[in-house]
Amino acid sequence: MEQIRSTPEKFTSYQVFMVVILALLQFTVVLDFMILSPLGDVLMKSLEITPKQFSWILSSYAFSAAVSGILAAGFADKFDRKKFLLVFYIGFVAGTLFCGLSNSYETLLAARIITGLFGGVIGATGMAIITDVFALNQRGRVMGFVQMAFAGSQILGIPAALYVSTKWNWHVSFYMIVVLAVLIGVAALIKMRPVDEHLKVKTEKNAFQHLWHTLSNRSYQLGFLAMVMLPIGGFMLMPFSSAFLVNNIHIPQEDLTIIFFCTGISSIIIMPLIGKISDKVDKFRLFTVGSIWAGIMVIYYTNMSPIPIWQVIIVNMLLFMGIMSRVIPATTLATAIPEMKDRGAFMSINSSLQQMAGGIASIAAGFIVTQSSKTSPIEHFDILGYVVAASVIICIVFIYIVSAMVRKKQAQHKPV
């Protein structure tokens, strides 16, 4: 099989800045989403909610992000991407503030819906900007650094959030994100250049025609189908991981900070390496190896019995190594599918479908796992692990489709 590889190009100084600012923007969005998982045990106890209700809090963000992404897709290529990004970032900050002010299941659910309406579009717009600013043989490294937002949220964000939620309360965690997001947003407003080259490419004037054109493109449809499988495992596993560690593995709540910190440190080392490898070797083969490894580690993780914390840390590190070896090459391949005039719409629709699939997966996980009381063990977590591992392996087939499309597009010498 012909491999998708080329000689990586060096970054300009402005490209370095763009990597940093996009990674920081992504950091706050990822932290806002990921913070709920480690706070899951605290929230379920303080708000007196069940695992099913908690899964709805998580999935509400995903569903609202999916809806807003579809609605915004037709307009995503009609404006300067910088302005488009900042408008939605302001809404995201407002939604996060509302989360911090929430004091009941109903208000937190509403706050997550608002945050998702704006936050779900930010990641897609960021991907479109990366595709505009960076060549394909640079994007693996870019994805590696931008995806470090996940590691950064574990090293700095989640431990800090857990600390302040233990020292004060969980509301302060969201206030912390708001302050950080405001500072990053101001920096992007001042230093980031307009991203409007796509406006020079002639396209449909009607936003709804543009949306339909993107949705009806068969190559894009195959890409959507492949990418929608990617986040399912994470959305099923993450919501109940902290509750599993606390109630099944008997890790004290305050020690979760150590686990997330160490896992983040390992990820921040691994992800740039995977990004560099992704620019040099066949991305599909890298994805396949990562998927098989991730599937094995998921099954081991969900079948763990009480073990020392240092062993939990090692297992988490190995699990995230597999996950990142999937996410980076798959996402890089996806950026090569759309034409320049469709990139914003494609990324928005793609993000929406992924969020929707993730929301459904989160709800499904809430039906699989059960907990008879606030302090009793999480039941059927092993079954959840088998389901996640199966979805991870099945995804290999779909990403192969994307890889084949990109190879064909490169062979025709079309810009990607």
C-alpha positions as CSV (number, residue, x, y, z in Angstrom):
1,M,0.0,0.0,0.0
2,E,1.4,3.4,-1.0
3,Q,2.2,5.4,2.1
4,I,1.2,9.0,2.8
5,R,4.6,10.6,3.7
6,S,6.7,13.6,2.7
7,T,9.6,15.7,3.9
8,P,8.3,17.9,6.8
9,E,8.7,21.7,6.3
10,K,10.0,24.1,9.0
11,F,7.6,26.5,10.7
12,T,7.8,30.3,10.3
13,S,7.8,32.5,13.5
14,Y,4.2,33.4,12.9
15,Q,3.3,29.7,12.4
16,V,4.9,29.0,15.8
17,F,2.7,31.7,17.4
18,M,-0.4,30.2,15.7
19,V,0.5,26.8,17.1
20,V,0.8,28.3,20.6
21,I,-2.4,30.4,20.5
22,L,-4.5,27.6,19.0
23,A,-3.2,25.2,21.6
24,L,-4.1,27.6,24.4
25,L,-7.5,28.2,23.0
26,Q,-8.0,24.5,22.7
27,F,-6.7,24.0,26.2
28,T,-9.5,26.1,27.8
29,V,-12.2,24.4,25.7
30,V,-10.8,20.9,26.5
31,L,-10.4,21.7,30.2
32,D,-14.0,23.0,30.4
33,F,-15.1,19.6,29.0
34,M,-12.7,17.3,30.7
35,I,-13.0,18.8,34.1
36,L,-16.4,17.3,34.5
37,S,-15.1,13.7,34.5
38,P,-12.7,14.0,37.5
39,L,-15.3,16.1,39.2
40,G,-17.9,13.4,38.5
41,D,-17.8,11.8,41.9
42,V,-17.9,15.2,43.7
43,L,-20.8,16.4,41.5
44,M,-22.9,13.2,41.9
45,K,-22.6,13.5,45.6
46,S,-22.9,17.3,46.1
47,L,-25.9,17.7,43.6
48,E,-27.3,14.3,44.6
49,I,-27.6,13.0,41.0
50,T,-27.4,9.5,39.6
51,P,-24.8,8.2,37.0
52,K,-27.6,8.5,34.3
53,Q,-28.2,12.2,35.2
54,F,-24.5,12.8,35.2
55,S,-24.2,11.3,31.7
56,W,-26.9,13.7,30.6
57,I,-24.9,16.6,31.9
58,L,-21.9,15.5,29.8
59,S,-24.0,14.6,26.7
60,S,-25.9,17.9,26.8
61,Y,-22.7,19.7,25.9
62,A,-22.1,17.3,23.1
63,F,-25.6,17.5,21.7
64,S,-25.8,21.3,21.8
65,A,-22.3,21.5,20.2
66,A,-23.5,19.3,17.5
67,V,-26.6,21.4,16.8
68,S,-24.6,24.7,16.7
69,G,-21.9,23.2,14.5
70,I,-24.5,22.2,11.9
71,L,-26.2,25.6,12.1
72,A,-22.8,27.4,11.9
73,A,-21.4,25.2,9.1
74,G,-23.0,27.2,6.2
75,F,-21.5,30.4,7.6
76,A,-18.1,29.1,8.6
77,D,-16.6,29.9,5.2
78,K,-18.3,33.2,4.8
79,F,-16.3,35.2,7.3
80,D,-12.7,35.8,8.4
81,R,-12.0,32.8,10.5
82,K,-10.3,34.9,13.2
83,K,-13.5,36.9,13.8
84,F,-15.7,33.8,13.6
85,L,-13.5,32.1,16.2
86,L,-13.5,35.0,18.7
87,V,-17.3,35.5,18.5
88,F,-17.9,31.9,19.6
89,Y,-15.1,32.1,22.1
90,I,-16.8,34.9,23.9
91,G,-20.0,32.9,24.1
92,F,-18.0,29.9,25.4
93,V,-16.6,32.1,28.2
94,A,-20.1,33.3,29.1
95,G,-21.4,29.7,29.3
96,T,-18.5,28.6,31.5
97,L,-19.2,31.4,33.9
98,F,-22.8,30.2,34.0
99,C,-21.5,26.7,35.0
100,G,-19.7,28.2,37.9
101,L,-22.8,30.0,39.0
102,S,-25.0,26.8,38.8
103,N,-26.2,25.3,42.1
104,S,-28.6,22.5,40.9
105,Y,-28.8,19.7,38.4
106,E,-31.2,21.7,36.2
107,T,-29.1,24.9,36.1
108,L,-25.9,23.0,35.5
109,L,-27.6,21.1,32.7
110,A,-28.7,24.4,31.1
111,A,-25.2,25.9,31.5
112,R,-23.6,23.0,29.8
113,I,-26.0,23.4,26.9
114,I,-25.1,27.0,26.5
115,T,-21.4,26.3,26.7
116,G,-21.7,23.6,24.1
117,L,-23.5,25.9,21.7
118,F,-20.4,28.0,21.5
119,G,-17.6,25.7,22.5
120,G,-18.4,23.0,19.9
121,V,-17.7,25.4,17.0
122,I,-14.3,26.6,18.4
123,G,-12.5,23.3,17.8
124,A,-13.8,23.0,14.2
125,T,-12.8,26.6,13.4
126,G,-9.4,25.9,14.8
127,M,-9.0,22.9,12.6
128,A,-10.0,25.0,9.6
129,I,-7.4,27.6,10.5
130,I,-4.7,24.9,10.9
131,T,-5.6,23.6,7.4
132,D,-5.3,27.2,5.9
133,V,-2.1,28.1,7.6
134,F,-0.1,24.8,7.5
135,A,0.8,22.4,4.7
136,L,-0.2,18.7,5.0
137,N,3.3,17.7,5.8
138,Q,3.3,20.1,8.8
139,R,-0.1,19.3,10.2
140,G,1.0,16.1,12.1
141,R,3.3,18.2,14.2
142,V,0.7,20.9,14.6
143,M,-1.9,18.4,15.7
144,G,0.6,16.9,18.1
145,F,1.2,20.3,19.8
146,V,-2.5,21.4,19.7
147,Q,-3.6,18.1,21.1
148,M,-1.2,18.8,23.9
149,A,-4.2,20.8,25.2
150,F,-5.4,17.4,26.6
151,A,-2.1,16.8,28.4
152,G,-2.0,20.4,29.6
153,S,-5.5,20.1,31.0
154,Q,-4.3,17.1,32.9
155,I,-1.0,18.5,34.1
156,L,-2.2,22.0,35.1
157,G,-5.9,22.4,34.6
158,I,-7.4,19.3,36.2
159,P,-5.1,19.0,39.2
160,A,-5.7,22.8,39.8
161,A,-9.4,22.3,39.5
162,L,-9.4,19.3,41.8
163,Y,-7.3,21.2,44.3
164,V,-9.6,24.3,44.4
165,S,-12.7,22.1,44.4
166,T,-11.3,20.3,47.5
167,K,-10.1,23.5,49.2
168,W,-13.2,25.6,48.4
169,N,-15.8,24.0,46.1
170,W,-16.3,22.8,42.5
171,H,-17.8,26.2,41.4
172,V,-14.3,27.8,41.7
173,S,-13.0,25.4,39.1
174,F,-15.1,27.0,36.4
175,Y,-14.2,30.6,37.6
176,M,-10.6,29.6,37.1
177,I,-11.2,28.7,33.5
178,V,-13.1,31.9,32.8
179,V,-10.2,34.1,34.0
180,L,-7.7,32.1,31.9
181,A,-9.9,32.2,28.8
182,V,-10.3,35.9,29.0
183,L,-6.5,36.4,29.0
184,I,-6.0,34.0,26.1
185,G,-8.9,35.6,24.1
186,V,-7.4,39.1,24.4
187,A,-4.0,37.8,23.2
188,A,-5.6,36.2,20.2
189,L,-7.6,39.4,19.4
190,I,-4.4,41.5,19.5
191,K,-1.8,39.3,17.9
192,M,-3.6,37.0,15.5
193,R,-3.8,38.0,11.8
194,P,-7.0,37.7,9.8
195,V,-7.5,34.3,8.2
196,D,-9.5,35.1,5.0
197,E,-7.7,33.5,2.1
198,H,-10.7,31.3,1.6
199,L,-12.9,34.3,0.9
200,K,-11.0,34.8,-2.3
201,V,-12.3,31.4,-3.6
202,K,-15.6,31.7,-5.4
203,T,-18.3,29.8,-3.8
204,E,-22.1,29.8,-3.2
205,K,-23.4,33.1,-1.8
206,N,-26.2,31.4,0.1
207,A,-25.1,29.9,3.4
208,F,-27.6,27.1,3.2
209,Q,-26.6,26.2,-0.3
210,H,-23.0,26.0,1.0
211,L,-24.1,23.8,3.8
212,W,-26.0,21.5,1.4
213,H,-23.1,21.4,-1.0
214,T,-20.8,20.2,1.8
215,L,-23.3,17.7,3.2
216,S,-24.1,16.2,-0.2
217,N,-20.5,15.7,-1.3
218,R,-19.9,11.9,-1.4
219,S,-16.2,12.2,-0.5
220,Y,-17.1,14.4,2.5
221,Q,-19.8,11.9,3.5
222,L,-17.3,9.1,3.7
223,G,-15.0,11.3,5.8
224,F,-17.8,12.2,8.2
225,L,-18.7,8.5,8.5
226,A,-15.1,7.6,9.4
227,M,-14.5,10.4,11.8
228,V,-17.8,10.0,13.7
229,M,-16.4,6.7,15.1
230,L,-13.3,8.3,16.5
231,P,-14.6,9.8,19.8
232,I,-17.1,7.1,20.8
233,G,-14.7,5.2,23.1
234,G,-13.5,8.3,25.0
235,F,-17.1,9.6,25.5
236,M,-18.1,6.2,27.0
237,L,-15.1,5.7,29.2
238,M,-14.1,9.1,30.6
239,P,-17.3,10.1,32.4
240,F,-17.1,7.3,34.9
241,S,-13.3,6.9,35.2
242,S,-12.9,9.0,38.4
243,A,-15.9,7.4,40.1
244,F,-14.4,4.0,39.1
245,L,-11.0,4.9,40.6
246,V,-12.5,6.2,43.8
247,N,-15.2,3.6,44.5
248,N,-13.7,0.5,42.8
249,I,-9.9,0.9,43.0
250,H,-10.2,2.8,46.4
251,I,-8.0,5.7,45.3
252,P,-8.7,8.7,47.6
253,Q,-10.4,11.7,45.9
254,E,-7.4,13.9,46.7
255,D,-5.0,11.5,45.0
256,L,-6.7,11.8,41.6
257,T,-4.7,14.9,41.2
258,I,-1.5,12.9,41.2
259,I,-2.8,10.4,38.6
260,F,-4.0,13.1,36.2
261,F,-0.7,15.1,36.6
262,C,1.5,12.1,35.9
263,T,-0.6,11.0,32.9
264,G,-0.5,14.6,31.5
265,I,3.3,14.7,31.9
266,S,3.6,11.5,29.9
267,S,1.2,12.8,27.2
268,I,3.0,16.1,26.8
269,I,6.1,14.1,26.0
270,I,4.4,11.5,23.8
271,M,2.2,13.7,21.7
272,P,4.9,15.8,19.9
273,L,6.7,12.6,19.2
274,I,3.6,11.1,17.7
275,G,3.0,14.3,15.7
276,K,6.5,14.1,14.2
277,I,6.2,10.4,13.4
278,S,2.8,11.1,11.8
279,D,4.5,13.5,9.3
280,K,7.1,11.0,8.4
281,V,5.3,7.6,8.2
282,D,2.0,6.3,6.9
283,K,-0.7,7.8,9.1
284,F,-3.1,4.9,8.7
285,R,-0.5,2.4,9.9
286,L,0.3,4.6,12.9
287,F,-3.4,4.8,13.6
288,T,-3.8,1.0,13.4
289,V,-1.0,0.3,15.8
290,G,-2.4,2.9,18.2
291,S,-5.9,1.5,18.0
292,I,-4.8,-2.1,18.8
293,W,-2.7,-0.9,21.7
294,A,-5.6,1.3,23.0
295,G,-8.1,-1.6,22.8
296,I,-5.8,-3.8,24.8
297,M,-5.3,-1.2,27.5
298,V,-9.0,-0.3,27.7
299,I,-9.8,-3.9,28.5
300,Y,-7.1,-4.1,31.1
301,Y,-8.1,-0.8,32.7
302,T,-11.8,-1.5,33.0
303,N,-11.1,-4.9,34.6
304,M,-8.6,-3.6,37.2
305,S,-9.0,-4.6,40.9
306,P,-7.6,-2.5,43.8
307,I,-3.9,-1.8,43.1
308,P,-1.4,0.7,44.3
309,I,-1.6,4.2,42.9
310,W,1.7,3.9,41.1
311,Q,0.4,1.0,39.1
312,V,-2.8,3.0,38.2
313,I,-0.5,5.8,36.9
314,I,1.4,3.5,34.7
315,V,-1.8,2.0,33.2
316,N,-3.2,5.5,32.6
317,M,0.0,6.5,30.8
318,L,0.0,3.5,28.6
319,L,-3.7,3.9,27.8
320,F,-3.2,7.6,26.7
321,M,-0.3,6.6,24.6
322,G,-2.6,4.4,22.5
323,I,-5.4,7.1,22.4
324,M,-3.1,9.8,21.2
325,S,-1.6,7.5,18.6
326,R,-5.1,7.3,17.2
327,V,-6.3,10.9,17.5
328,I,-3.3,12.7,15.9
329,P,-3.0,10.7,12.6
330,A,-6.8,10.4,12.1
331,T,-7.4,14.1,12.6
332,T,-4.5,15.0,10.3
333,L,-5.9,12.8,7.6
334,A,-9.4,14.4,8.0
335,T,-7.9,17.9,7.4
336,A,-6.8,16.7,3.9
337,I,-10.3,15.8,2.8
338,P,-12.1,19.2,2.1
339,E,-11.2,21.8,-0.5
340,M,-10.2,25.3,0.8
341,K,-13.6,26.8,0.0
342,D,-15.3,24.0,2.1
343,R,-12.9,23.7,5.0
344,G,-14.9,25.7,7.6
345,A,-18.2,23.9,6.8
346,F,-16.6,20.5,6.6
347,M,-14.8,20.9,10.0
348,S,-18.0,22.3,11.6
349,I,-20.1,19.4,10.3
350,N,-17.5,16.9,11.2
351,S,-17.2,18.3,14.8
352,S,-21.0,18.3,15.1
353,L,-21.3,14.7,14.1
354,Q,-18.5,13.7,16.4
355,Q,-20.1,15.6,19.3
356,M,-23.5,14.0,18.6
357,A,-22.0,10.5,18.4
358,G,-20.1,11.2,21.6
359,G,-23.3,12.4,23.3
360,I,-25.1,9.2,22.4
361,A,-22.1,7.2,23.5
362,S,-22.1,9.0,26.9
363,I,-25.8,8.3,27.4
364,A,-25.3,4.6,26.4
365,A,-22.5,4.3,28.9
366,G,-24.9,5.7,31.6
367,F,-27.2,2.8,30.9
368,I,-24.4,0.2,31.0
369,V,-22.8,1.2,34.3
370,T,-24.8,1.4,37.5
371,Q,-24.2,2.4,41.1
372,S,-26.5,1.3,43.9
373,S,-25.4,4.2,46.3
374,K,-23.1,7.2,46.4
375,T,-20.2,5.2,47.8
376,S,-20.8,1.8,46.3
377,P,-18.6,0.4,43.5
378,I,-19.4,1.2,39.8
379,E,-20.9,-2.0,38.3
380,H,-20.5,-3.3,34.8
381,F,-17.5,-1.2,34.1
382,D,-15.8,-4.2,32.5
383,I,-18.7,-4.6,30.1
384,L,-18.3,-1.0,29.1
385,G,-14.6,-1.7,28.5
386,Y,-15.4,-4.5,26.0
387,V,-17.8,-2.2,24.1
388,V,-15.2,0.6,24.0
389,A,-12.5,-1.8,22.8
390,A,-14.8,-3.1,20.0
391,S,-15.6,0.4,18.8
392,V,-11.8,1.3,18.8
393,I,-11.0,-1.7,16.6
394,I,-14.0,-1.2,14.2
395,C,-12.9,2.4,13.7
396,I,-9.8,1.1,11.9
397,V,-11.9,0.1,8.9
398,F,-13.4,3.5,8.6
399,I,-10.1,5.4,8.9
400,Y,-8.8,3.2,6.1
401,I,-11.4,4.7,3.9
402,V,-10.2,8.2,4.7
403,S,-6.6,7.2,4.1
404,A,-7.5,5.8,0.7
405,M,-9.3,9.0,-0.3
406,V,-6.3,11.2,0.7
407,R,-3.9,9.0,-1.2
408,K,-6.1,9.4,-4.3
409,K,-6.3,13.1,-3.8
410,Q,-2.5,13.4,-3.5
411,A,-2.1,11.4,-6.6
412,Q,-4.3,13.8,-8.5
413,H,-2.0,16.7,-7.3
414,K,-4.9,18.6,-5.8
415,P,-4.2,21.1,-3.0
416,V,-4.9,19.7,0.5
